Amino acid sequence: MTAFKDLFLQNYLFKLNTKLYVFQRNPVIMAKGKECSEDEIVDAYHEHCIRELMREFCTGVIQQMSHGELEF
């Protein structure tokens, strides 16, 4: 768990205690629609990419660990 925290939190890729949204379901994008600024769109896309990286990391680690043999 420490490596996970170091990888994603130490470099301040996103704020603590915030939910990461899929780009299409981002509340800012949904509320403003076509009136979003470029910065808001870039922030929403960045959040989406971080979410996908975390998902791939977690599923990869869990899948790898599930195939290993445990003594206990």
C-alpha angles and dihedrals in degrees: 000000000000092000089051092052092046092049097050108020107035093063092048095238088157139000122270119254095020128123117239112223133204109250095248092050098044107133093223092052092045094048099046102029111178092001093074117122121235090252092055091050092049091048091050091049092047090052090049092051093049089050091052092047091051092047092050091046094050096044091045093052094044093048092048092049093047091060094052122096116242124207094207 
